[in-house]
């Protein structure tokens, strides 16, 4: 997923079936960040 967000701190949530994960991210002046979520295969 791509999202255009203003500079700041965010918490990103992702869910697959019954498993939920979250990660904190800070978007700086460049505006680019990369997050990776890995879920077990059920």
MODELLER restraints for C-alpha pairs under 7 A, 6 or more apart:
rsr = mdl.restraints
at = mdl.atoms
rsr.add(forms.Gaussian(group=physical.xy_distance, feature=features.Distance(at['CA:7:A'], at['CA:27:A']), mean=4.92, stdev=0.5))
rsr.add(forms.Gaussian(group=physical.xy_distance, feature=features.Distance(at['CA:7:A'], at['CA:28:A']), mean=5.16, stdev=0.5))
rsr.add(forms.Gaussian(group=physical.xy_distance, feature=features.Distance(at['CA:7:A'], at['CA:29:A']), mean=6.34, stdev=0.5))
rsr.add(forms.Gaussian(group=physical.xy_distance, feature=features.Distance(at['CA:7:A'], at['CA:31:A']), mean=6.87, stdev=0.5))
rsr.add(forms.Gaussian(group=physical.xy_distance, feature=features.Distance(at['CA:8:A'], at['CA:26:A']), mean=5.67, stdev=0.5))
rsr.add(forms.Gaussian(group=physical.xy_distance, feature=features.Distance(at['CA:8:A'], at['CA:27:A']), mean=5.29, stdev=0.5))
rsr.add(forms.Gaussian(group=physical.xy_distance, feature=features.Distance(at['CA:8:A'], at['CA:28:A']), mean=6.79, stdev=0.5))
rsr.add(forms.Gaussian(group=physical.xy_distance, feature=features.Distance(at['CA:9:A'], at['CA:25:A']), mean=5.82, stdev=0.5))
rsr.add(forms.Gaussian(group=physical.xy_distance, feature=features.Distance(at['CA:9:A'], at['CA:26:A']), mean=4.29, stdev=0.5))
rsr.add(forms.Gaussian(group=physical.xy_distance, feature=features.Distance(at['CA:9:A'], at['CA:27:A']), mean=6.26, stdev=0.5))
rsr.add(forms.Gaussian(group=physical.xy_distance, feature=features.Distance(at['CA:10:A'], at['CA:24:A']), mean=5.78, stdev=0.5))
rsr.add(forms.Gaussian(group=physical.xy_distance, feature=features.Distance(at['CA:10:A'], at['CA:25:A']), mean=5.36, stdev=0.5))
rsr.add(forms.Gaussian(group=physical.xy_distance, feature=features.Distance(at['CA:10:A'], at['CA:26:A']), mean=6.18, stdev=0.5))
rsr.add(forms.Gaussian(group=physical.xy_distance, feature=features.Distance(at['CA:11:A'], at['CA:22:A']), mean=6.62, stdev=0.5))
rsr.add(forms.Gaussian(group=physical.xy_distance, feature=features.Distance(at['CA:11:A'], at['CA:23:A']), mean=5.61, stdev=0.5))
rsr.add(forms.Gaussian(group=physical.xy_distance, feature=features.Distance(at['CA:11:A'], at['CA:24:A']), mean=4.38, stdev=0.5))
rsr.add(forms.Gaussian(group=physical.xy_distance, feature=features.Distance(at['CA:11:A'], at['CA:25:A']), mean=6.20, stdev=0.5))
rsr.add(forms.Gaussian(group=physical.xy_distance, feature=features.Distance(at['CA:12:A'], at['CA:22:A']), mean=5.44, stdev=0.5))
rsr.add(forms.Gaussian(group=physical.xy_distance, feature=features.Distance(at['CA:12:A'], at['CA:23:A']), mean=5.39, stdev=0.5))
rsr.add(forms.Gaussian(group=physical.xy_distance, feature=features.Distance(at['CA:12:A'], at['CA:24:A']), mean=6.32, stdev=0.5))
rsr.add(forms.Gaussian(group=physical.xy_distance, feature=features.Distance(at['CA:13:A'], at['CA:21:A']), mean=5.82, stdev=0.5))
rsr.add(forms.Gaussian(group=physical.xy_distance, feature=features.Distance(at['CA:13:A'], at['CA:22:A']), mean=4.33, stdev=0.5))
rsr.add(forms.Gaussian(group=physical.xy_distance, feature=features.Distance(at['CA:13:A'], at['CA:23:A']), mean=6.75, stdev=0.5))
rsr.add(forms.Gaussian(group=physical.xy_distance, feature=features.Distance(at['CA:14:A'], at['CA:20:A']), mean=5.76, stdev=0.5))
rsr.add(forms.Gaussian(group=physical.xy_distance, feature=features.Distance(at['CA:14:A'], at['CA:21:A']), mean=5.41, stdev=0.5))
rsr.add(forms.Gaussian(group=physical.xy_distance, feature=features.Distance(at['CA:14:A'], at['CA:22:A']), mean=6.23, stdev=0.5))
rsr.add(forms.Gaussian(group=physical.xy_distance, feature=features.Distance(at['CA:15:A'], at['CA:21:A']), mean=6.38, stdev=0.5))
rsr.add(forms.Gaussian(group=physical.xy_distance, feature=features.Distance(at['CA:27:A'], at['CA:33:A']), mean=6.52, stdev=0.5))
